[in-house]
Amino acid sequence: MADTKLDDKSSAPVVFSHVDEAEVPSAAWGWSGEGLKTFRFFGWFFAAFLLLMIIGNHHGKVEDLWLIGIAATMVFVLVRDIIIRRRPR
């Protein structure tokens, strides 16, 4: 019969970072970060897109106010994020 005992050296996990997999489950498959540049890019893109949606075939101003309000909130969050990350801890 074949030996079913595994070699301890061959089954030891390879540790590339010091991230606990219990806290960050995605660290098990090699990614445990955020795409900050990607998130910021799409945040600015969609804020501009919302403002461009004001140009359209609607007649009421309620839609314009909602679009401006949501875009302004997105810009506020993006600028706040830039200021907070620039400040030393």
DAMO-V815128 format. One record per run of one state. SS is the DSSP state (2 for helix, 1 for strand, 0 for the rest). FROM is the first residue (numbers start at 0). TO is the last residue. Records with the same first field share a line. If there is no record, write none. Layout:
SS=FROM-TO, FROM-TO
This chain:
0=0-23, 29-34, 52-60, 86-88
2=24-28, 35-51, 61-85
